[in-house]
Amino acid sequence: MGVIIAPSILSADFAGLGEEVADVERGGADWLHVDVMDGHFVPNITFGPPVVASLRRVTDLFLDVHLMIERPLRYAEAFIEAGADLISFHVEAADDPREVIARVRARGRKAAMVLKPATPLEALAPYLDELDMVLLMTVNPGFGGQAFIREVLPKISELRRRMGPEFPIQVDGGVNAETVVEAAAAGANVIVAGSAVFRESDRAAVIERLRRSAEAAFVSRPE
């Protein structure tokens, strides 16, 4: 697979969310990343299924829904009904990961798991063969606009070594024109960018810049 660019709507202007989404879609975005926070698992509250349903009505982009919530099993189906194409959830959440994966897969959607920066990669080891993607957070989840945590880079490299060249490894947090090179060189090929995209007036230019930088770094990464 090539590099995938997934702008995060957490950094969009919510007063004009439909136009914001249309703008990044015109600008070449591959996916749309939706950060769902419940105020318990992380100290912030964002979107529920109605927002995902609204997004589904205005875009054909792949909807990548990241559940930063305590009980993903309780809510996964509601987000799938709303139009999510992929559900990612945290290994640190309270529910049994296999139950969540099975529920998502039973509905014909892709399932991914997420690690906070401080969580060791081994926490995912029992589930890797059942997953369509892994998201390695490069900030502590909860708020946009944080600085990229470089200590996650060795974890990306180790996961890439284990999973081979094609497996989707996503990074989310602090990604910009500089840090995308480091993330892709370590082995990330699904790039979430929030403020780096939405704070710019020319979204097409920044998406293209992120893609070119990531592709160049990913191709030249050490094996």
C-alpha positions in Angstrom: 0.0 0.0 0.0 1.1 3.6 -0.5 1.1 6.3 2.1 -2.4 7.4 3.3 -3.1 10.9 4.5 -5.9 11.2 7.0 -6.7 14.8 8.1 -8.2 14.9 11.6 -11.4 16.9 12.0 -10.4 17.7 15.6 -8.6 20.7 14.2 -11.3 21.7 11.7 -13.6 24.7 12.0 -16.8 23.1 13.4 -18.9 26.0 12.3 -18.4 25.0 8.7 -17.5 21.3 9.1 -19.1 20.2 5.8 -17.1 22.7 3.8 -13.9 21.9 5.8 -14.4 18.2 4.8 -15.1 19.1 1.2 -11.9 21.2 1.1 -9.6 18.4 2.3 -11.4 16.0 0.0 -10.7 18.3 -3.0 -7.2 18.6 -1.6 -6.4 14.9 -2.0 -7.1 13.5 1.5 -7.4 9.7 1.4 -9.2 9.2 4.7 -10.9 11.4 7.3 -9.9 10.8 10.9 -12.5 11.3 13.6 -11.3 11.5 17.2 -14.1 10.4 19.6 -13.4 11.3 23.3 -15.7 10.6 26.2 -14.3 12.8 29.0 -13.4 9.6 31.0 -10.8 7.7 29.1 -9.3 11.1 28.1 -9.9 14.5 29.6 -11.9 15.9 26.7 -15.3 15.4 25.0 -15.7 15.6 21.2 -18.0 13.8 18.8 -20.7 11.1 19.0 -22.4 9.0 16.3 -24.6 11.9 15.0 -21.5 13.8 13.8 -20.2 10.7 12.0 -23.6 10.2 10.4 -23.5 13.9 9.2 -20.0 13.4 7.8 -21.2 10.2 6.0 -23.9 12.3 4.3 -21.4 14.8 2.9 -18.4 12.7 1.9 -17.3 9.5 0.3 -14.0 9.5 2.1 -13.0 6.5 4.2 -14.1 7.3 7.8 -11.4 6.3 10.2 -13.1 6.6 13.7 -10.7 6.5 16.7 -12.5 5.7 19.9 -10.7 7.2 22.8 -13.4 5.9 25.2 -13.6 3.7 28.2 -16.2 1.2 26.8 -15.6 0.8 23.0 -17.8 -2.4 22.9 -20.8 -0.4 24.1 -20.5 2.2 21.3 -18.8 0.5 18.4 -22.0 -0.6 16.6 -23.5 2.9 16.9 -20.5 4.4 15.1 -20.7 1.6 12.5 -24.4 2.3 11.9 -23.5 6.0 11.5 -21.1 5.2 8.7 -17.6 4.4 10.1 -15.4 2.3 7.8 -12.8 1.5 10.4 -13.0 1.5 14.2 -9.9 1.9 16.2 -9.9 1.4 20.0 -7.4 1.4 22.8 -5.7 -1.6 24.3 -5.8 0.3 27.6 -9.7 0.6 27.5 -11.8 -1.6 29.8 -13.4 -4.0 27.3 -12.1 -7.3 26.1 -10.2 -6.5 22.9 -11.2 -9.7 21.2 -14.9 -9.0 21.8 -14.5 -5.5 20.2 -12.6 -6.9 17.2 -15.2 -9.6 16.7 -18.1 -7.1 16.9 -16.5 -4.8 14.4 -15.5 -7.6 12.0 -19.0 -9.1 12.2 -20.4 -5.9 10.8 -18.0 -6.0 7.9 -15.8 -3.1 9.1 -12.0 -2.9 9.7 -10.7 -3.1 13.2 -7.6 -1.5 14.6 -6.1 -1.1 18.0 -4.3 1.9 19.5 -1.4 2.3 22.0 -0.7 5.4 24.1 2.9 6.5 24.0 3.8 4.9 27.3 2.2 1.5 26.6 4.6 -1.2 25.5 4.2 -2.8 22.2 3.9 -6.2 23.8 0.4 -5.2 25.0 -0.8 -5.7 21.4 1.1 -9.0 20.7 -1.9 -11.3 21.4 -4.1 -9.5 18.9 -1.8 -8.5 16.0 -2.9 -11.3 13.7 -6.6 -10.2 14.1 -6.1 -6.5 13.2 -6.4 -4.5 10.0 -4.2 -1.6 11.4 -2.4 -0.4 14.5 -2.3 3.2 15.6 0.6 4.3 17.7 -0.1 7.6 19.3 2.7 10.1 19.1 1.1 12.4 21.7 -0.8 11.6 24.8 -4.5 11.4 23.7 -7.0 14.1 24.6 -6.2 17.3 22.8 -5.0 18.5 19.4 -1.9 20.7 18.8 0.5 18.8 21.0 4.2 18.2 20.3 5.3 14.9 18.6 6.8 12.4 21.1 9.9 11.0 19.5 10.3 8.2 22.0 7.6 6.4 20.1 9.7 6.0 16.9 11.5 2.8 18.0 8.1 1.3 18.7 7.0 2.1 15.1 10.2 0.5 13.8 9.7 -2.6 15.8 6.1 -3.0 14.8 7.1 -2.6 11.1 9.8 -5.2 11.5 7.2 -7.6 13.0 4.4 -6.9 10.5 6.2 -6.6 7.2 6.2 -3.9 4.6 2.5 -3.6 3.7 0.7 -3.6 7.1 -1.0 -0.3 7.9 0.8 1.5 10.8 -0.9 4.8 11.7 0.6 7.7 13.6 -1.5 10.4 15.2 -0.3 13.5 17.1 2.1 16.3 16.4 2.6 15.3 12.8 3.8 18.2 10.6 6.2 18.6 7.6 9.2 17.8 9.8 7.9 15.0 12.0 6.2 13.1 9.2 9.6 12.4 7.8 10.7 10.8 11.1 7.5 8.8 11.5 7.6 7.5 7.9 11.3 6.7 8.1 10.5 4.6 11.2 7.8 2.7 9.3 4.5 4.6 9.5 2.4 4.6 6.3 -1.0 6.0 7.5 -0.5 9.7 8.6 -3.0 11.6 10.7 -2.5 15.3 10.6 -4.8 17.8 12.3 -3.6 21.4 12.8 -0.9 20.9 10.2 -3.6 20.6 7.6 -6.5 22.7 8.9 -4.6 25.7 10.0 -3.4 26.3 6.4 -5.5 28.0 3.8 -4.1 25.8 0.9 -5.0 22.3 2.2 -4.1 20.7 -1.1 -0.6 22.0 -0.9 0.0 20.8 2.6 -1.5 17.3 1.9 0.7 16.9 -1.1 3.7 18.0 0.9 3.0 15.6 3.7 2.4 12.8 1.2 5.6 13.4 -0.8 7.7 13.7 2.4 6.2 10.5 3.9 6.5 8.5 0.7 10.2 9.5 0.2 11.0 8.7 3.8 9.1 5.4 3.9 10.7 4.1 0.7 14.2 4.9 2.0 13.7 3.6 5.6 16.2 1.1 6.8 15.1 -2.6 6.8 
